């Protein structure tokens, strides 16, 4: 790959544009594009919503035919070459007569996966790939995970005291963290395809689990793990805008029908032990085009996901107080016999939010 400082500047701008779709493009990836002629940007675009024009089309349209001939194009993701909700962008680039395309990364979608670059190369367009690849990949962890691993990217959110307590022993947990931390959670909800919780949380708190502070044009799918169908048909989330999926191991048709009448969807995804199969659930969510899952649940479900190796990232909010060892913890895990049994994480970001602290951590895929 032969790129210059100017290439880096133009790709950085394309990444900025892609971030504008952070809350709206789902289930499509966030993509930005700039068109450059004679060293100057003449067209910009980003993908805004599924079913609407892709970033390339928006940028080419802004540039106009006179400016696209022999121009350079900077893309955060390889151009698509298949007919989906919109026509293939490779053909638009070819028709526009561009001279060079620089893509930050190849598209992990098997329908593309290098074929888009190969197609435009066949029409004499010079291509480069890999510039700022890590930054581009960081914009679309869920889309990449769904395409490569067949499951969404799973992010667990927990709010706790400094000594790791998420609530009182009697279940009282409002509010551990400040308004600033709770407002930050809205951002994670807004960018997520689905919010996952357990029926215990529903029974204790009757949460809405919706996006309230962002105009995204959609609500994330609410997913409730309810192995015995204890979900109340009058639960608040069933009366809110958006869909709720109840995932169960129960075969009780009457309970399932009552929930369906209340507006829920019900899926049976069970292990032989009649518990919800977590790995199979994530595969089902990928089939539903879910990219990013935000887990807002209690210690039992969070611990089960962590134990099963199904958590990719932790978003932990710590409030400046101590609650003591008798109150509720963050993860239900089996006793450790050796220090080597610990679950390793890599802290990627720490920052203050009002009086609280947010810690971001990547969960290690392979334990020592």
Secondary structure, 3 states (H helix, E strand, C coil): CCCCHHHHHHHHHHHHHHHCCCCCCCCCCCCEEEEEECCEEEEEEECCCCCCCCHHHHHHHHHCHHHHCCCEEEECCCCCCCCCCCCCHHHHHHHHCCCEEEECCCCCCCCCCCHHHHHHHCCCCEEEECCCHHHHHHHCHHHHHHHHHCCCEEEEEEEEECCCCCECCCCCCCCCCCHHHHHHHHHHHHHCCEEEEEHHHHHHHCCCCCCCCCCCCCCCEEEEECCCCCCCCCCHHHHCCCCEEEEECCCCHHHHHHHHHCCCEEEECECCCCCECHHHHHHHHHHCCCCEEEECCCHHHHHHHHHCCCCCEEEEEEECCCCCCCCECCCCCCCCCCHHHCCCEEEEEEEEECCEEEEEEEECCCCC
